[in-house]
Amino acid sequence: MHSFDANGIHGLFQVTLSVHAQTTCSKCKGPIKKITIAGRGTYYCPHCQKRRY
């Protein structure tokens, strides 16, 4: 991921990502899954991520 600068705003949101491109969850040490939603990759921990209905 790359940072961006637009109108004086610095895009540093990616430094807070804890799951993106990881193989194991930092909380439960379980495997991270990657799925595609609307053509974009999404990473999540199936154990820690709360399911929405």
C-alpha positions in Angstrom: 0.0 0.0 0.0 1.2 3.5 -0.8 0.7 6.7 1.1 -0.9 9.7 -0.7 -0.9 13.4 -0.3 -4.0 15.3 -1.5 -5.0 18.9 -0.5 -2.6 18.8 2.4 -4.0 15.5 3.8 -1.5 12.7 4.3 -2.8 9.2 3.7 -1.3 7.2 6.5 -4.2 5.0 7.4 -2.3 1.9 6.3 0.0 2.1 9.3 -3.0 1.0 11.5 -3.8 -2.1 9.5 -3.3 -5.2 11.6 -4.6 -8.0 9.2 -3.9 -6.9 5.6 -1.5 -9.3 3.9 -0.7 -11.2 7.1 -0.9 -15.0 7.4 -1.7 -15.3 11.1 -4.0 -13.3 13.4 -2.1 -11.3 16.0 -4.8 -11.9 18.6 -5.7 -15.6 18.3 -2.8 -16.8 16.1 -5.3 -18.4 13.8 -5.0 -18.3 10.0 -6.1 -15.1 8.1 -8.5 -15.7 5.2 -8.6 -13.6 2.0 -11.8 -13.3 0.0 -12.8 -11.1 -2.9 -15.7 -8.7 -2.5 -16.7 -6.5 -5.5 -13.4 -7.2 -7.1 -11.3 -6.1 -4.1 -9.3 -8.3 -1.8 -10.5 -8.5 1.9 -8.5 -10.1 4.7 -10.1 -11.2 7.9 -9.7 -13.7 10.8 -12.7 -16.1 10.8 -12.3 -16.6 14.5 -12.0 -13.0 15.7 -14.2 -11.2 13.1 -17.8 -10.8 14.3 -20.4 -12.1 11.8 -23.0 -9.6 10.6 -26.4 -10.7 9.5 
